[in-house]
Each structure stands twice: as C-alpha cells, then as structure tokens.
Amino acid sequence: MILEPKKAYSIVLITTLLAISIFAAGCTDIKPEPYIEDTATPTATATATINTTPVPEPTDVTPTSTAVPQESQIRIMSYMFIPSGDKEINVGDTIKWRNFEDSKKARTLISEDGIWEEEQYLRFMRDVSYTFNESGIYSFYLQGRKNITMMNITVV
C-alpha cells in the first residue's frame, strides 16, 4: 500500500501534533503538596514518689511554653476552608493558607483583625503564611463569602 504524498503529510502532521500535545500536558502538571492534619495527641504517665527531702517555698515564675511551634495548612477549595470549622493553635504556631481551587481562579483571603496591611490575593497554588505570636481569637473569610466561610483561629 503506497500512500499519496498529501495523505502521508497529513498523517505525519497529525502524529507530530498529538505527540507535542501529550508532551506539553505532561510538563504542565502541578502536583499539590499533600495535606497532613495534625493528629498527634500528647500523653502523660503519672508515677507516685515519696519525697523525703524538704520542699522549698514556691516562687513566682512566669510559665513559658515548651511546645515546639507547629505549621498547619488550610486549603481553599470550592470557596471553602479545608479543614472546615474553627481551629485552636498555640502561640508561635504558623498557619499556611493555600489556594487549591478546582477552577484555578484566584481567591482573596481577608483578616477581620487586620493582621495584614492589605487583603491577601492568592492565585491558584499560591499560599500565604502567618505566625501567631500573641494569644487571642482571629477571624478570616474569603472575599464575597463572609457569611459562608468565616473561620476563627484561637491562639492559646
């Protein structure tokens, strides 16, 4: 079977375009960071001891946190925060919001407490982080969805 030059050219052109499109699709795949939820729960074991030495009088000491600062990620998908609901963290912990919108549209994260000088405009797969150094309750929502996406972060 001998192909006419015009048909052979068309087959080569279509095959080349198909190979280029498959290669380009493989090069643009963006893989999101895996979401890891904090699930560690500390446990304590009590042991009884008898103290035979005199106990000194207690002094006023300001307690300091010995917890290692943690970083938690909050995904923005379908105009929602995931995980949803309020979150409690320790002073020194960091929250990272990342835009995982299926539509690949940008979202605007707003802090009601003014922790940023301006609204945080997050393009697809972009993130913003904030380290909470003071205790309190901080409120966040997505622009245009205040009543739906309100999230409170309690820092203890």
Wavefront OBJ file of the C-alpha trace (Angstrom):
o trace
v 0.000 0.000 0.000
v 1.541 3.277 -1.105
v 0.146 6.498 0.306
v -0.272 9.633 -1.686
v 2.154 12.368 -0.593
v -0.718 14.546 0.631
v -2.128 11.774 2.868
v 1.324 10.863 4.184
v 1.992 14.509 5.042
v -1.365 14.732 6.894
v -0.635 11.588 8.921
v 2.844 12.818 9.881
v 1.447 16.243 10.826
v -1.349 14.806 12.982
v 1.021 12.354 14.698
v 3.509 15.152 15.434
v 0.815 17.457 16.841
v -0.529 14.638 19.006
v 2.939 13.865 20.403
v 3.587 17.555 21.154
v 0.253 17.975 22.957
v 0.863 14.856 25.101
v 4.342 16.114 25.981
v 3.055 19.611 26.832
v 0.259 18.211 29.019
v 2.777 16.166 30.980
v 5.036 19.192 31.519
v 2.317 21.417 32.985
v 1.034 19.032 35.651
v 1.136 20.839 39.011
v 1.225 18.467 41.948
v -0.199 19.923 45.178
v 1.532 19.441 48.500
v -0.118 16.666 50.460
v -2.351 17.819 53.282
v -1.221 16.489 56.629
v -3.579 17.152 59.510
v -2.144 17.486 62.968
v -3.293 14.342 64.779
v -0.662 13.926 67.460
v -2.039 13.883 70.977
v 0.343 14.097 73.890
v 0.002 11.550 76.654
v 1.318 11.684 80.194
v 2.045 8.915 82.652
v 1.888 9.648 86.374
v 4.159 7.875 88.840
v 3.958 8.219 92.602
v 7.144 9.008 94.546
v 7.748 9.742 98.179
v 9.773 12.867 98.772
v 11.794 12.795 101.994
v 13.731 15.996 101.366
v 12.378 19.392 102.392
v 10.427 21.191 99.687
v 11.484 24.810 99.073
v 8.844 27.519 99.103
v 7.420 28.208 95.613
v 8.479 31.394 93.871
v 6.564 33.421 91.325
v 7.593 32.156 87.913
v 6.032 33.152 84.634
v 5.228 29.967 82.711
v 6.744 29.660 79.272
v 5.577 27.391 76.526
v 7.812 24.417 75.823
v 5.785 23.296 72.823
v 7.596 23.152 69.518
v 5.963 25.566 67.046
v 3.798 23.762 64.502
v 2.750 24.672 60.946
v -0.751 23.808 59.801
v -2.127 24.099 56.290
v -5.610 25.245 55.402
v -6.732 24.536 51.855
v -9.021 26.856 49.938
v -11.271 24.764 47.669
v -14.729 25.471 46.227
v -14.926 28.721 48.208
v -14.388 26.786 51.462
v -11.653 26.278 54.040
v -10.499 22.675 54.465
v -10.487 21.546 57.204
v -13.628 23.494 57.935
v -14.619 24.951 61.272
v -12.643 26.828 63.868
v -9.077 25.914 64.814
v -7.123 26.164 68.068
v -3.343 26.576 67.996
v -0.530 27.583 70.345
v 1.340 30.888 70.435
v 4.208 30.607 67.934
v 2.362 28.264 65.559
v 2.053 29.117 61.864
v -0.977 28.734 59.601
v -0.487 28.472 55.830
v -3.469 29.057 53.530
v -3.092 27.648 50.010
v -5.435 28.070 47.027
v -6.404 24.642 45.654
v -9.488 25.864 43.714
v -10.513 23.348 41.055
v -11.418 26.250 38.768
v -7.838 27.585 39.159
v -9.286 31.010 39.986
v -7.689 33.366 42.467
v -9.253 33.914 45.879
v -8.869 36.809 48.324
v -8.275 35.976 51.987
v -9.352 38.666 54.453
v -8.420 39.027 58.123
v -11.045 40.841 60.191
v -8.361 41.624 62.759
v -6.051 43.426 60.338
v -3.029 41.164 60.732
v -2.052 42.076 57.171
v -1.844 45.594 55.811
v -3.905 44.517 52.798
v -6.067 41.624 51.643
v -4.176 38.512 50.573
v -4.797 37.783 46.867
v -3.997 34.114 46.276
v -3.622 32.832 42.742
v -4.036 29.100 42.084
v -1.489 27.012 44.070
v -0.105 30.116 45.819
v -0.054 30.437 49.588
v 0.311 32.906 52.424
v 1.547 32.123 55.940
v 1.198 33.872 59.259
v 2.865 33.066 62.585
v 0.633 33.866 65.553
v 2.815 35.366 68.296
v 0.009 36.677 70.510
v -2.901 34.848 72.070
v -6.413 35.774 71.018
v -9.155 34.949 68.539
v -8.510 35.822 64.894
v -11.233 35.753 62.210
v -10.752 35.068 58.484
v -13.022 34.744 55.463
v -12.933 34.698 51.662
v -13.955 37.878 49.890
v -17.594 37.751 48.837
v -18.349 34.792 51.146
v -18.100 36.293 54.640
v -21.239 34.609 55.994
v -20.336 31.248 54.474
v -16.586 30.909 55.023
v -15.948 32.647 58.355
v -13.203 30.834 60.292
v -11.903 31.647 63.769
v -8.419 30.710 64.897
v -7.975 30.682 68.672
v -4.388 31.139 69.823
v -3.689 29.931 73.379
l 1 2 3 4 5 6 7 8 9 10 11 12 13 14 15 16 17 18 19 20 21 22 23 24 25 26 27 28 29 30 31 32 33 34 35 36 37 38 39 40 41 42 43 44 45 46 47 48 49 50 51 52 53 54 55 56 57 58 59 60 61 62 63 64 65 66 67 68 69 70 71 72 73 74 75 76 77 78 79 80 81 82 83 84 85 86 87 88 89 90 91 92 93 94 95 96 97 98 99 100 101 102 103 104 105 106 107 108 109 110 111 112 113 114 115 116 117 118 119 120 121 122 123 124 125 126 127 128 129 130 131 132 133 134 135 136 137 138 139 140 141 142 143 144 145 146 147 148 149 150 151 152 153 154 155 156
